[in-house]
Structure formats: structure tokens, C-alpha cells
Amino acid sequence: MPVDFIELYPDLVHCIETVAREKYWNLASELMEDDGKKVELPGKVELMREFLQSAEFSRLRRESEKYLVSGRKVKFTVYWEGASPDCTMKVI
């Protein structure tokens, strides 16, 4: 089952890279405990692994922190763009 997207919510304590790493490890742990019922888990783990390897975290931090510092919330949506992961940021 293809993975459409994963949402990440950084804050002033946990930057986008930290939130992405935590999400990856949580998904990987869940996959190791899964008995094959959650068919989307391997795709989610792969998406997060590729995102962690390819994302420009310094740029993403810069873009999001100006909103976080001003008290706004930020959501990153990670998704496949062809064979590579991509993300969009939305101020919420």
C-alpha cells in the first residue's frame, strides 16, 4: 500500500530534524513489532528514511523557526515526489 504522506509538527524544543528522526524510530519500532497487519508501515519507514537522508534541515529549520518563535504552529507534510521525498510547510 503506497504511503501518501506523513505529517510532522516541530516546536521550539524539537526542530524538524529531531521530529523526523523520532518519527522514523517510532515507525521502525512499530514495524518490528507488527505482525504484518499494518501494510503501510514499510512504506512509511522508507519515506522517513529517505527524507532524513535527503532533506536540507538547516533550510527547513530557518523557514519554520521564524514562525515558531512568534508563537505560531508549523506543520511539515512529507510525501513522495516521484522517486524522491519532498515536503511542504504550512503555518497553522
DRENMAR-114956 format. One record per residue (C-alpha): residue number from 1; residue in one letter; x, y, z. Coordinates in steps of 0.05 Angstrom, whole numbers. Layout:
+-----+--------+--------+--------+--------+
! num ! residu !      X !      Y !      Z !
+-----+--------+--------+--------+--------+
! NUM !      A !      X !      Y !      Z !
...
+-----+--------+--------+--------+--------+
***
This chain:
+-----+--------+--------+--------+--------+
! num ! residu !      X !      Y !      Z !
+-----+--------+--------+--------+--------+
!   1 !      M !      0 !      0 !      0 !
!   2 !      P !     31 !     66 !    -21 !
!   3 !      V !     42 !    120 !     32 !
!   4 !      D !     10 !    186 !     13 !
!   5 !      F !     43 !    230 !     66 !
!   6 !      I !     68 !    238 !    137 !
!   7 !      E !     56 !    300 !    179 !
!   8 !      L !    109 !    327 !    226 !
!   9 !      Y !     99 !    382 !    278 !
!  10 !      P !    164 !    414 !    302 !
!  11 !      D !    165 !    463 !    360 !
!  12 !      L !    215 !    507 !    396 !
!  13 !      V !    243 !    447 !    434 !
!  14 !      H !    244 !    397 !    377 !
!  15 !      C !    266 !    421 !    308 !
!  16 !      I !    242 !    389 !    244 !
!  17 !      E !    303 !    343 !    241 !
!  18 !      T !    291 !    318 !    312 !
!  19 !      V !    217 !    307 !    300 !
!  20 !      A !    233 !    269 !    235 !
!  21 !      R !    284 !    225 !    270 !
!  22 !      E !    235 !    209 !    326 !
!  23 !      K !    181 !    193 !    276 !
!  24 !      Y !    228 !    147 !    238 !
!  25 !      W !    249 !    108 !    300 !
!  26 !      N !    177 !    103 !    325 !
!  27 !      L !    155 !     76 !    258 !
!  28 !      A !    214 !     28 !    255 !
!  29 !      S !    198 !      2 !    325 !
!  30 !      E !    125 !     -6 !    307 !
!  31 !      L !    145 !    -44 !    243 !
!  32 !      M !    189 !    -92 !    283 !
!  33 !      E !    131 !   -107 !    330 !
!  34 !      D !     79 !   -112 !    275 !
!  35 !      D !     53 !   -179 !    252 !
!  36 !      G !     41 !   -156 !    181 !
!  37 !      K !    -27 !   -125 !    193 !
!  38 !      K !     -5 !    -54 !    181 !
!  39 !      V !     15 !    -58 !    108 !
!  40 !      E !     31 !     16 !    104 !
!  41 !      L !     87 !     13 !    156 !
!  42 !      P !    144 !     -8 !    110 !
!  43 !      G !    127 !     48 !     62 !
!  44 !      K !    125 !     99 !    119 !
!  45 !      V !    192 !     76 !    146 !
!  46 !      E !    222 !     81 !     76 !
!  47 !      L !    194 !    151 !     65 !
!  48 !      M !    222 !    176 !    131 !
!  49 !      R !    290 !    143 !    119 !
!  50 !      E !    296 !    175 !     51 !
!  51 !      F !    272 !    242 !     78 !
!  52 !      L !    325 !    240 !    133 !
!  53 !      Q !    379 !    226 !     82 !
!  54 !      S !    360 !    280 !     32 !
!  55 !      A !    327 !    338 !     69 !
!  56 !      E !    361 !    406 !     76 !
!  57 !      F !    347 !    411 !    150 !
!  58 !      S !    384 !    477 !    161 !
!  59 !      R !    338 !    510 !    109 !
!  60 !      L !    276 !    477 !    138 !
!  61 !      R !    295 !    499 !    208 !
!  62 !      R !    307 !    570 !    185 !
!  63 !      E !    240 !    573 !    149 !
!  64 !      S !    200 !    545 !    208 !
!  65 !      E !    234 !    576 !    268 !
!  66 !      K !    214 !    647 !    250 !
!  67 !      Y !    141 !    626 !    257 !
!  68 !      L !    152 !    583 !    318 !
!  69 !      V !    188 !    640 !    355 !
!  70 !      S !    129 !    685 !    341 !
!  71 !      G !     81 !    634 !    374 !
!  72 !      R !     54 !    602 !    310 !
!  73 !      K !     50 !    528 !    297 !
!  74 !      V !     81 !    495 !    237 !
!  75 !      K !     64 !    430 !    200 !
!  76 !      F !    110 !    396 !    151 !
!  77 !      T !     79 !    346 !    104 !
!  78 !      V !    129 !    295 !     76 !
!  79 !      Y !    110 !    258 !     13 !
!  80 !      W !    139 !    224 !    -48 !
!  81 !      E !    153 !    268 !   -108 !
!  82 !      G !    168 !    215 !   -160 !
!  83 !      A !    223 !    172 !   -131 !
!  84 !      S !    247 !    224 !    -81 !
!  85 !      P !    217 !    251 !    -17 !
!  86 !      D !    195 !    323 !    -13 !
!  87 !      C !    159 !    365 !     38 !
!  88 !      T !    116 !    426 !     44 !
!  89 !      M !    109 !    472 !    105 !
!  90 !      K !     45 !    503 !    127 !
!  91 !      V !     36 !    553 !    183 !
!  92 !      I !    -25 !    533 !    224 !
+-----+--------+--------+--------+--------+
***
